[in-house]
Amino acid sequence: MKKQKIHITLRTNDINEEYNLLGEYDEEHKVLSYQEKKELITIVKIDLLKKCLSRENKDYSLHYQFQENKVTSNSFHLKEINQNMIIKIKTEKFLVTENKIEIQYTLLDSNEKVNYQVEF
């Protein structure tokens, strides 16, 4: 797999971010992976076949499962205190086109809407 440019757009109730980075797309397994390097290095993987997103760094790991118009229970693990939590989300949209992923979901506990777009 070769490195390619990725453009990320993240919009929530409080955040409006756009940034570029390098990542890899495994065409055979339909998995996009990249590293975010903000405060911590976070490894992000989006599995297009399973419709899931995982994020992991030294502090936490999370796994979101997206099913349109359904509520899913998702795991969030705080590593330092070895604590697991369940986060419920409702997916409004999980759309994949040739070079773009668009995911819209709501975190039900906080009623926060998230719009996440990845162009590669």
CYANA upper distance limits for C-alpha pairs under 8 A (distance plus 0.5 A):
  1 MET  CA     24 GLU  CA      6.77
  1 MET  CA     25 TYR  CA      7.31
  1 MET  CA     26 ASP  CA      6.94
  2 LYS  CA     24 GLU  CA      6.67
  2 LYS  CA     25 TYR  CA      8.34
  3 LYS  CA     22 LEU  CA      6.54
  3 LYS  CA     23 GLY  CA      5.88
  3 LYS  CA     24 GLU  CA      5.57
  3 LYS  CA     25 TYR  CA      8.45
  4 GLN  CA     22 LEU  CA      5.91
  4 GLN  CA     23 GLY  CA      6.00
  4 GLN  CA     24 GLU  CA      6.54
  4 GLN  CA     25 TYR  CA      8.40
  4 GLN  CA    120 PHE  CA      7.61
  5 LYS  CA     20 ASN  CA      7.48
  5 LYS  CA     21 LEU  CA      6.41
  5 LYS  CA     22 LEU  CA      5.24
  5 LYS  CA     23 GLY  CA      6.94
  5 LYS  CA    120 PHE  CA      6.65
  6 ILE  CA     20 ASN  CA      6.12
  6 ILE  CA     21 LEU  CA      5.88
  6 ILE  CA     22 LEU  CA      6.20
  6 ILE  CA     23 GLY  CA      6.85
  6 ILE  CA    118 VAL  CA      7.28
  6 ILE  CA    119 GLU  CA      6.13
  6 ILE  CA    120 PHE  CA      5.14
  7 HIS  CA     18 GLU  CA      7.76
  7 HIS  CA     19 TYR  CA      6.39
  7 HIS  CA     20 ASN  CA      5.04
  7 HIS  CA     21 LEU  CA      7.18
  7 HIS  CA    118 VAL  CA      6.23
  7 HIS  CA    119 GLU  CA      5.56
  7 HIS  CA    120 PHE  CA      7.06
  8 ILE  CA     17 GLU  CA      8.45
  8 ILE  CA     18 GLU  CA      6.05
  8 ILE  CA     19 TYR  CA      5.89
  8 ILE  CA     20 ASN  CA      6.70
  8 ILE  CA    116 TYR  CA      7.96
  8 ILE  CA    117 GLN  CA      6.25
  8 ILE  CA    118 VAL  CA      5.22
  8 ILE  CA    119 GLU  CA      7.06
  9 THR  CA     16 ASN  CA      8.18
  9 THR  CA     17 GLU  CA      6.28
  9 THR  CA     18 GLU  CA      4.96
  9 THR  CA     19 TYR  CA      7.28
  9 THR  CA    115 ASN  CA      8.34
  9 THR  CA    116 TYR  CA      6.34
  9 THR  CA    117 GLN  CA      5.54
  9 THR  CA    118 VAL  CA      7.02
 10 LEU  CA     15 ILE  CA      7.52
 10 LEU  CA     16 ASN  CA      6.39
 10 LEU  CA     17 GLU  CA      5.70
 10 LEU  CA     18 GLU  CA      6.90
 10 LEU  CA    114 VAL  CA      7.80
 10 LEU  CA    115 ASN  CA      6.36
 10 LEU  CA    116 TYR  CA      5.26
 10 LEU  CA    117 GLN  CA      7.05
 11 ARG  CA     15 ILE  CA      5.88
 11 ARG  CA     16 ASN  CA      5.07
 11 ARG  CA     17 GLU  CA      6.96
 11 ARG  CA    114 VAL  CA      6.34
 11 ARG  CA    115 ASN  CA      5.60
 11 ARG  CA    116 TYR  CA      7.05
 12 THR  CA     16 ASN  CA      7.08
 12 THR  CA    112 GLU  CA      7.23
 12 THR  CA    113 LYS  CA      6.06
 12 THR  CA    114 VAL  CA      5.14
 12 THR  CA    115 ASN  CA      6.90
 13 ASN  CA    112 GLU  CA      6.63
 13 ASN  CA    113 LYS  CA      6.87
 13 ASN  CA    114 VAL  CA      8.03
 21 LEU  CA     34 TYR  CA      8.27
 21 LEU  CA     35 GLN  CA      8.46
 21 LEU  CA     36 GLU  CA      8.26
 22 LEU  CA     34 TYR  CA      7.06
 22 LEU  CA     35 GLN  CA      8.31
 23 GLY  CA     32 LEU  CA      7.76
 23 GLY  CA     33 SER  CA      6.17
 23 GLY  CA     34 TYR  CA      4.77
 23 GLY  CA     35 GLN  CA      7.64
 24 GLU  CA     32 LEU  CA      6.33
 24 GLU  CA     33 SER  CA      5.90
 24 GLU  CA     34 TYR  CA      6.93
 25 TYR  CA     30 LYS  CA      7.50
 25 TYR  CA     31 VAL  CA      6.30
 25 TYR  CA     32 LEU  CA      4.91
 25 TYR  CA     33 SER  CA      6.94
 26 ASP  CA     30 LYS  CA      5.91
 26 ASP  CA     31 VAL  CA      5.68
 26 ASP  CA     32 LEU  CA      6.84
 27 GLU  CA     31 VAL  CA      7.50
 29 HIS  CA     47 ASP  CA      8.44
 29 HIS  CA     49 LEU  CA      8.25
 30 LYS  CA     47 ASP  CA      6.66
 30 LYS  CA     48 LEU  CA      6.03
 30 LYS  CA     49 LEU  CA      6.84
 31 VAL  CA     45 LYS  CA      7.22
 31 VAL  CA     46 ILE  CA      6.12
 31 VAL  CA     47 ASP  CA      5.00
 31 VAL  CA     48 LEU  CA      6.55
 31 VAL  CA     49 LEU  CA      8.43
 32 LEU  CA     45 LYS  CA      6.17
 32 LEU  CA     46 ILE  CA      5.68
 32 LEU  CA     47 ASP  CA      7.07
 32 LEU  CA     48 LEU  CA      8.36
 33 SER  CA     43 ILE  CA      7.85
 33 SER  CA     44 VAL  CA      6.07
 33 SER  CA     45 LYS  CA      4.87
 33 SER  CA     46 ILE  CA      6.91
 34 TYR  CA     43 ILE  CA      6.55
 34 TYR  CA     44 VAL  CA      5.92
 34 TYR  CA     45 LYS  CA      7.21
 35 GLN  CA     41 ILE  CA      6.94
 35 GLN  CA     42 THR  CA      5.98
 35 GLN  CA     43 ILE  CA      5.10
 35 GLN  CA     44 VAL  CA      6.49
 36 GLU  CA     40 LEU  CA      8.17
 36 GLU  CA     41 ILE  CA      6.14
 36 GLU  CA     42 THR  CA      5.58
 36 GLU  CA     43 ILE  CA      7.02
 36 GLU  CA     44 VAL  CA      7.90
 37 LYS  CA     41 ILE  CA      5.05
 37 LYS  CA     42 THR  CA      6.99
 40 LEU  CA     57 ASN  CA      7.30
 40 LEU  CA     58 LYS  CA      8.19
 41 ILE  CA     57 ASN  CA      6.58
 41 ILE  CA     58 LYS  CA      8.50
 42 THR  CA     55 ARG  CA      6.89
 42 THR  CA     56 GLU  CA      5.91
 42 THR  CA     57 ASN  CA      5.11
 43 ILE  CA     55 ARG  CA      6.12
 43 ILE  CA     56 GLU  CA      5.78
 43 ILE  CA     57 ASN  CA      6.93
 44 VAL  CA     53 LEU  CA      7.74
 44 VAL  CA     54 SER  CA      6.20
 44 VAL  CA     55 ARG  CA      5.09
 44 VAL  CA     56 GLU  CA      7.23
 45 LYS  CA     53 LEU  CA      6.22
 45 LYS  CA     54 SER  CA      5.78
 45 LYS  CA     55 ARG  CA      7.16
 46 ILE  CA     51 LYS  CA      7.84
 46 ILE  CA     52 CYS  CA      6.35
 46 ILE  CA     53 LEU  CA      5.00
 46 ILE  CA     54 SER  CA      7.07
 47 ASP  CA     51 LYS  CA      6.09
 47 ASP  CA     52 CYS  CA      5.84
 47 ASP  CA     53 LEU  CA      6.90
 48 LEU  CA     52 CYS  CA      7.43
 48 LEU  CA     96 VAL  CA      8.16
 50 LYS  CA     65 GLN  CA      8.34
 51 LYS  CA     65 GLN  CA      6.65
 51 LYS  CA     66 PHE  CA      5.94
 51 LYS  CA     67 GLN  CA      7.88
 51 LYS  CA     94 PHE  CA      8.11
 52 CYS  CA     63 HIS  CA      7.53
 52 CYS  CA     64 TYR  CA      5.94
 52 CYS  CA     65 GLN  CA      4.94
 52 CYS  CA     66 PHE  CA      6.29
 53 LEU  CA     63 HIS  CA      6.29
 53 LEU  CA     64 TYR  CA      5.66
 53 LEU  CA     65 GLN  CA      7.19
 54 SER  CA     61 SER  CA      7.81
 54 SER  CA     62 LEU  CA      6.07
 54 SER  CA     63 HIS  CA      4.91
 54 SER  CA     64 TYR  CA      6.81
 55 ARG  CA     61 SER  CA      6.11
 55 ARG  CA     62 LEU  CA      5.87
 55 ARG  CA     63 HIS  CA      7.18
 56 GLU  CA     60 TYR  CA      6.33
 56 GLU  CA     61 SER  CA      4.71
 56 GLU  CA     62 LEU  CA      6.99
 57 ASN  CA     61 SER  CA      6.93
 58 LYS  CA     79 LYS  CA      7.84
 59 ASP  CA     78 LEU  CA      6.63
 59 ASP  CA     79 LYS  CA      5.92
 59 ASP  CA     80 GLU  CA      6.92
 60 TYR  CA     76 PHE  CA      7.65
 60 TYR  CA     77 HIS  CA      5.93
 60 TYR  CA     78 LEU  CA      5.12
 60 TYR  CA     79 LYS  CA      5.84
 61 SER  CA     76 PHE  CA      6.43
 61 SER  CA     77 HIS  CA      5.76
 61 SER  CA     78 LEU  CA      7.41
 61 SER  CA     79 LYS  CA      8.12
 62 LEU  CA     74 ASN  CA      8.08
 62 LEU  CA     75 SER  CA      6.13
 62 LEU  CA     76 PHE  CA      4.87
 62 LEU  CA     77 HIS  CA      6.74
 63 HIS  CA     74 ASN  CA      6.49
 63 HIS  CA     75 SER  CA      6.05
 63 HIS  CA     76 PHE  CA      7.20
 64 TYR  CA     74 ASN  CA      5.77
 64 TYR  CA     75 SER  CA      7.62
 65 GLN  CA     72 THR  CA      7.09
 65 GLN  CA     73 SER  CA      8.33
 65 GLN  CA     74 ASN  CA      7.08
 66 PHE  CA     72 THR  CA      7.65
 66 PHE  CA     90 LYS  CA      8.30
 66 PHE  CA     91 THR  CA      6.30
 66 PHE  CA     94 PHE  CA      7.54
 67 GLN  CA     71 VAL  CA      7.90
 67 GLN  CA     72 THR  CA      7.78
 67 GLN  CA     90 LYS  CA      8.25
 67 GLN  CA     91 THR  CA      6.35
 67 GLN  CA     94 PHE  CA      8.13
 68 GLU  CA     90 LYS  CA      8.00
 68 GLU  CA     91 THR  CA      5.35
 68 GLU  CA     92 GLU  CA      5.93
 68 GLU  CA     93 LYS  CA      6.22
 68 GLU  CA     94 PHE  CA      7.03
 69 ASN  CA     90 LYS  CA      6.95
 69 ASN  CA     91 THR  CA      6.02
 69 ASN  CA     92 GLU  CA      5.95
 69 ASN  CA     93 LYS  CA      8.24
 70 LYS  CA     90 LYS  CA      6.02
 70 LYS  CA     91 THR  CA      6.65
 71 VAL  CA     88 LYS  CA      7.01
 71 VAL  CA     89 ILE  CA      5.97
 71 VAL  CA     90 LYS  CA      4.86
 71 VAL  CA     91 THR  CA      7.39
 72 THR  CA     88 LYS  CA      6.08
 72 THR  CA     89 ILE  CA      6.04
 72 THR  CA     90 LYS  CA      6.97
 73 SER  CA     86 ILE  CA      6.50
 73 SER  CA     87 ILE  CA      6.19
 73 SER  CA     88 LYS  CA      5.08
 73 SER  CA     89 ILE  CA      7.22
 74 ASN  CA     86 ILE  CA      5.87
 74 ASN  CA     87 ILE  CA      5.49
 74 ASN  CA     88 LYS  CA      6.55
 74 ASN  CA     89 ILE  CA      8.02
 75 SER  CA     84 ASN  CA      7.33
 75 SER  CA     85 MET  CA      6.43
 75 SER  CA     86 ILE  CA      5.45
 75 SER  CA     87 ILE  CA      6.75
 76 PHE  CA     84 ASN  CA      6.24
 76 PHE  CA     85 MET  CA      5.62
 76 PHE  CA     86 ILE  CA      6.64
 76 PHE  CA     87 ILE  CA      7.40
 77 HIS  CA     82 ASN  CA      7.40
 77 HIS  CA     83 GLN  CA      6.20
 77 HIS  CA     84 ASN  CA      4.95
 77 HIS  CA     85 MET  CA      6.80
 78 LEU  CA     82 ASN  CA      6.16
 78 LEU  CA     83 GLN  CA      5.69
 78 LEU  CA     84 ASN  CA      6.88
 79 LYS  CA     83 GLN  CA      7.29
 87 ILE  CA    107 LEU  CA      7.80
 87 ILE  CA    108 LEU  CA      8.34
 87 ILE  CA    109 ASP  CA      7.97
 88 LYS  CA    107 LEU  CA      6.71
 88 LYS  CA    108 LEU  CA      6.18
 88 LYS  CA    109 ASP  CA      7.43
 89 ILE  CA    105 TYR  CA      7.01
 89 ILE  CA    106 THR  CA      5.96
 89 ILE  CA    107 LEU  CA      5.17
 89 ILE  CA    108 LEU  CA      5.95
 90 LYS  CA    105 TYR  CA      5.94
 90 LYS  CA    106 THR  CA      5.75
 90 LYS  CA    107 LEU  CA      7.31
 90 LYS  CA    108 LEU  CA      7.43
 91 THR  CA    103 ILE  CA      8.17
 91 THR  CA    104 GLN  CA      6.57
 91 THR  CA    105 TYR  CA      4.70
 91 THR  CA    106 THR  CA      7.03
 92 GLU  CA    103 ILE  CA      8.20
 92 GLU  CA    104 GLN  CA      5.85
 92 GLU  CA    105 TYR  CA      5.78
 92 GLU  CA    106 THR  CA      8.19
 93 LYS  CA    102 GLU  CA      7.62
 93 LYS  CA    103 ILE  CA      5.86
 93 LYS  CA    104 GLN  CA      5.42
 93 LYS  CA    105 TYR  CA      7.36
 94 PHE  CA    101 ILE  CA      7.89
 94 PHE  CA    102 GLU  CA      6.35
 94 PHE  CA    103 ILE  CA      5.13
 94 PHE  CA    104 GLN  CA      7.18
 95 LEU  CA    101 ILE  CA      6.29
 95 LEU  CA    102 GLU  CA      5.64
 95 LEU  CA    103 ILE  CA      6.99
 96 VAL  CA    100 LYS  CA      6.34
 96 VAL  CA    101 ILE  CA      5.10
 96 VAL  CA    102 GLU  CA      6.98
 97 THR  CA    101 ILE  CA      7.02
 99 ASN  CA    119 GLU  CA      6.22
 99 ASN  CA    120 PHE  CA      5.71
100 LYS  CA    117 GLN  CA      7.61
100 LYS  CA    118 VAL  CA      6.10
100 LYS  CA    119 GLU  CA      4.87
100 LYS  CA    120 PHE  CA      6.75
101 ILE  CA    117 GLN  CA      6.06
101 ILE  CA    118 VAL  CA      5.59
101 ILE  CA    119 GLU  CA      6.97
102 GLU  CA    115 ASN  CA      7.89
102 GLU  CA    116 TYR  CA      6.39
102 GLU  CA    117 GLN  CA      5.01
102 GLU  CA    118 VAL  CA      7.09
103 ILE  CA    114 VAL  CA      8.40
103 ILE  CA    115 ASN  CA      6.41
103 ILE  CA    116 TYR  CA      5.63
103 ILE  CA    117 GLN  CA      6.81
104 GLN  CA    113 LYS  CA      7.89
104 GLN  CA    114 VAL  CA      6.10
104 GLN  CA    115 ASN  CA      5.03
104 GLN  CA    116 TYR  CA      6.80
105 TYR  CA    113 LYS  CA      6.42
105 TYR  CA    114 VAL  CA      5.85
105 TYR  CA    115 ASN  CA      7.26
106 THR  CA    111 ASN  CA      6.60
106 THR  CA    112 GLU  CA      5.98
106 THR  CA    113 LYS  CA      4.87
106 THR  CA    114 VAL  CA      6.48
107 LEU  CA    111 ASN  CA      5.88
107 LEU  CA    112 GLU  CA      5.69
107 LEU  CA    113 LYS  CA      6.97
107 LEU  CA    114 VAL  CA      8.23
108 LEU  CA    112 GLU  CA      7.54
